[in-house]
Amino acid sequence: MNQVLISEIPESVRLPFLALSKYGLFSTNKFKVYIPITILVLMLASIVVIALLQFLNVQKDISDIVRNLECVFGFSMVLLRMVIAIHRIKDITRLIEAIKLFWDPSICDKQTKVELVSIRRFTYQLQRLLLLALVMSIGLVAVASVVQNTIPTGMWTMEGHEKLYRFVMISQIIVTPFSAFFICHLDCLYLGLCAEIVIQFRILSQHLQNLTADGKNEIKAYVTHHRLILRFVKEFLQAFSLMLLIEVVIDGPLICAELLAAFESRYYQAQARHVITFIFLTLQLAFFCIPANYITNEAVAVSDAVYFSKWYSQHIPHLKVPLLLMIQNSQNEITIKAGGLVTINAGTIVNVSITLVKSNCSQTRYRILQVLKVAWSVCSLVKGLRQD
């Protein structure tokens, strides 16, 4: 990709893009694209297969079973997301190139500009926090592996296979950090693109609120930009839809399994570990749901901005048709769906929007309880089946 174009990309998108480029993605050389990822995929596949074989000898202790499930599901998720990322590489590249058509926050008034810049700054800080948490997690896993003299993730029940054990140990030591950083930067790219979509809807809303009778040429630009944003969102969904589905399908069962293991484990150390993993997985889902919810809210807010501009009271007949079409398009709610099946929004986990928390705390608490209720119901069902 052109270096000049890369320099024009906002930092919250540019840095994850450049990090993924180091894996060979976005390269014009097909060997650089496929060889590193193919090696990682093959190693991941072998780790998953060997982890599945551990279930043949694993004890009936729920903690050991869940620990091995973490290895199977975790590496399977990385494997599938890598394959999907390679398959959707052209779609992601088009998204990056389309950002150059976005409006800059500097065209807004001072207050709105400060607000939009703060969104980008907060997104960048959140990405840095995610990366720092990842580094700390890898470090803790490495230390625990050395102290306990075991493989970094999963269980080992195949006694007498020393060569296979060393192969798994070396493979996990190599694959785990590379896979973790790949997924982390892919998630950061998702977050950065969500932030840019929200910013563009905010800019458009701010300009629409200031419509006047002299805005014939401006309204054409607004309608065109609104169509650009909607087309960008459609391509964004096309690029990340399957990745989101993999995340939901894998994280959902794991959350229930971790909660079950936390209640069933006999040792406090194991209980604490499962509780921490449960919290981490819940936050991971929230990482995808909350930005998607903001996109939905900002898209609907465009129609409100047009309405409250009071264009209908200014007797501007030439603006009537395009503005009505814009209102209609905005009211067709943008729904972020994983694989076209599962709706991704804050209602799935918890709505942390400051405005909604202030105005509707009871609804927020209800949604938290709803998620915990589902997880608790699954755990109770499994516990009952095990006792029978």
N, C-alpha and C positions, 0 to 999 in steps of 0.2 A: 504494500500500500504506500502511496505517496507520503513522504516524510512531512511535507507541508500540510497535508490534510491531517496527519496524526497530531501535529502541533496545535491544530485548531480545535481538537476534541477536548471537551472538559476533562479535568484531572481525574474525576471519579470514574470516568469511562476509559480514559487513555491508559492509566496505570494497569488495570486488570487486562486490558487488551495487549499491552506490551509484554506482560508476564505470561499470558497464554501463547504469545508469539514465540517465546523461548522453548516451548514444547514442540515447535514446528508448525503449529496452527497458523493459518493466514499466509503461509509461505507459497510462492509460485512453484517451488520445487516439490514435486509430489513425494520424492524420497524423504525429504525433511518432514513432510506432513505425516506419512504413514509408518515409516520405520520406527521412530521412538514410541509412538502410540501403540503400534502392533506389539512391540516387545513388552510394554506395560500390560497390555490386554492379555497376552499369553501368560504372563506371570500371575496376574490377577485370577485368571481362569483356573490355573493350577492350584492356587491357594484355596479358592472356593471349593474345588472338587475334594481336596484333601481334608478341608474343614467338614465337609458333609460326611466323609468317611469316619470322622471322630464320633458321630452319633451311634455307630455300631457298638462301641465299647463304653460310652459315657454312662456314668451312674445316674440313678433316678433323682439326684439332687437338683432341684429346680434352678439353683444358682448356676450350676455348671452348664445346664442345658441352655439357659439364657445367654450365658457368656459365650458359648459356641455359636448361638444364633447371631450375636452381635458381629462375630467374624464373618459368618456366611452372608448376612444381609448387608453389612457395611461394604465389604469388598464387591459384592454383587452390584450394589448401587453405583459404586465408582466405575465398575466395568461397563454397566449399561449407559451411564451418563457420558463416558468417554466415547462410546460407539455412536451415541446420538449426536454428540458435539461434532464429531467428524462428519456425520451424515448431514448436519445442518450448518456446516461451516460457511457455505455460500450465503445462506439467509442471515447469519450473524454478521458477515462482512458487509452485506447490503445495509444492515441497520447502522453499522459504524459509519459508512459512507453517507447515509442519509442525514446524519446529525449536522453536517455542514449546512443544511438547508434550514436548520432551526434558528429562531430568533434569539438574539442575545439579551440578557436581562437589562443591559444598559439602556435599552430603548424605553424602559418603564420609568415611572416617577421614582423619586428617591426612596420613599418608604417601601414600595414594592420591590425595587432593586435590592435593597438591604435584606428583605425577607427571602428573596430568591437566592441570593448569594449565601445566605445562612443555611438554606437547604442543601446546597452543594457542599458547603463546609461540614455540615453535620453528616452528610453521606460519606464524605472522605474520612472523617474521624471514626465513623462506624466501621468502615472497611478496615482501617488500621487496627481498631479494637478486635475485629474478627481475626485478623492475621496474627495479632499478638496472642490471642487466646489459643489459636491453632499451634503456635510455636510452643507455648507452655504445655499444651496437652501432649504434643509429641515428646517433649522432654520428660513429662511425668510417666508416660507409657514406657519410655526407654529406661528410666530409673527403676520402675516397678519390675520390668523384665529382668534387669540385672540383679536386683535384690532377691527376687523370687526364683531366679535361675529357670525361667520358662520363656515360651514364645511371647512376643509382644501382645498379640490378640488371640482370642479363642482358647481352646483346651487341647491338651495332647494326651490321648489315651492309647496310642498305638505303641506300646512298649516293645522294645527289641528292634525297632527300625531306626537305628541311629543315623544312618545316611539320609533317610527321608526327613528325620527331625532337623538335621543341620541344613538341609535344602530349604525347608519351610522357614527356619529361623533366619537364614540369609535373605530369602525372598521377601519376607515381611519387613526386615530392616531396610531393604532397598526400596521396596514398593510403597510402604506406608507414607514416608515423607513426600515422595513425588506425587502420589495419588492425592494426599491431603492438600497440598499446595495447588494442584490442578483444580480440585473441586472448590477450594476456597476462592481462587481467582475467578472461576466461572460464576460462583455465587455473587462475588463483588461486581462482576460485569452486569449481572441481572439487576442488582440493586442500583448501580449507576444509571442504567437505561431507564429503570422505573422513575428515578429522580428526575431525569431529563424530560420524560413524558409529563410528569406532574408540573414541572416548571413551565413547559410550553402551554399547557392548559391554563395555568395561572396568568401568564403574559397575555394570552388571548382574552381571558375574562376581563382583565384590567382595561384593555383597549376597548372592548365592547361596551363597558360601562360608561365610557366617555364619548359615545357616538353623538354626532351632531348632524344637522341637515346638510352640511358641506362635506360629508364623509362618503360621497359616492364612490370615489376611487379607493378609499380606505376599506370600505366594506367588501369590495372585490378581493382585496388582499387578505382580509380576515377569513372570508369564505374559503379561499384557496388554501390558506394555512391550516384551517380547521380540517379540511379534507386530507392535507398532508399528515397531520397528527393522527387522524383516524386510520389512514393507510399504514402509518408507522406502527401503530398499536396492533393492527392485524398481522403484520409481518413479525412483530415481536412475539405474538401468541404462537405463530407458526414455528418460530425458532425454539421457543422454550416450553411449549405445551407438553411434549413427551417427557422432558426432564422433570417438570413439576409432577407429572403423574407417577414417575418412578419414585420421587421423593415421598409422595403421599402414601403410595402402596407399601413402601418399605418402613417408613417412620411410624405409620399408624399401628401396625401389629407390634413393632418393637416397643412403642410407648406402653401398650397394654402388658407386654411381657415383662418389662422392667418394673412396672408397678406391682405385678403379681410376685415377682422374685423378691422385691423389697419387703413384702409382707410375709413371704413363705421362708425366707432364708433364716438360718439358725444363728448366724454370726453377725455381730454388729458391723464388722468391717465390710462384709458382703452387702448388708442392707444399705450402708452409707454409699457404697459404690453404685448400687442400682438406683438409689434415689437421685444421685448426681447425674447419672446417665439419663434418667427419666426427665429431669429438668432440662438437660442439654438438648434432648430430642424435641421436647416441646418448644423450646426457644428456636430450634432450627426450623420447625414448621412455621412459627410466628415470623421468622425472617423472610419467608416467602409470602405469607398471607397479608401482612400489614402493608407493604408497598403496593400490592395489588389492590387493596381496599382504597388506598389513597388515589390511585388512578381512576377507579370507578367514581369516587366522590367528585374529583376535579372535572371529570368529563361531564357529569350531570350539572356541575356548577356553571358551565358555559351557557346553558339555556337560562339559568337564573340571571346571569350577567346581562344577557340580551333583554330579558324582560324588565329588569330594574333600571335599564338605561332609558326607559320610557320613550322608545323610538316611535311607538304607536300614537303618542300624543303630540308629536312634532310635525305631523302631516308630511311624511317623506315617502311618497308612493313608490319611488324607484327602489327603496330598500325593503319593501314589504315582502316580496317573494324570497330573496336570498336569506333574509333574517328568519322567516318562518321555516325555511328548509333547515337552517342551522339549528333552530330550536328543536325541530323534529328529530334531526340526527343526534342531537345531544341527549334528548330524552330516551332514545333507544339505548338503554343502559349497557355500558361496556362490562362484560363479565369475563374475568380471567378464569379459564377452565383448564384443568390438568387433563390433557388428552381428550378434551371435549366432554369429559365425564364428571369430574369433581370440581365444584366451584371453589376457587381460591380467594378468600377474603378474610377480613378480621373476625367475622362471625364464627369462623372455624376454630379459632383459638381465643383471642381476646381483642377487643377494639381499644387501642391505646391512643386514639385520637384525643387530644386535649379538649377539643370542643365537645365531643361526645361524652367524655368522662365527666365534664362539668355539668352537662345538661341531662345526662341519662345514666347516672351511676348504677341504678337498679338493673338496667338492661345489661350493662357490662358485667355486673356480678352474676347475673343469670347465665350469661354466655360462658363465664369461667366454670360455673357449677355444672353447666351442660356437658362441657368437655370432660371434666373430672367424673361426672356421673356415668358417661359412656365407658371410660376406662375402668371405673370401679365395677360396673355391671359385668364387663368381660372377665375381670379378675375373679369376681364372685362365682361366675358360671364355671370357670376352669377349676377353681378350688373345690366346688361341689362335685364336679365330675371326677376329680382326683380322689376325693374321699370315698365316693361310691366304688 
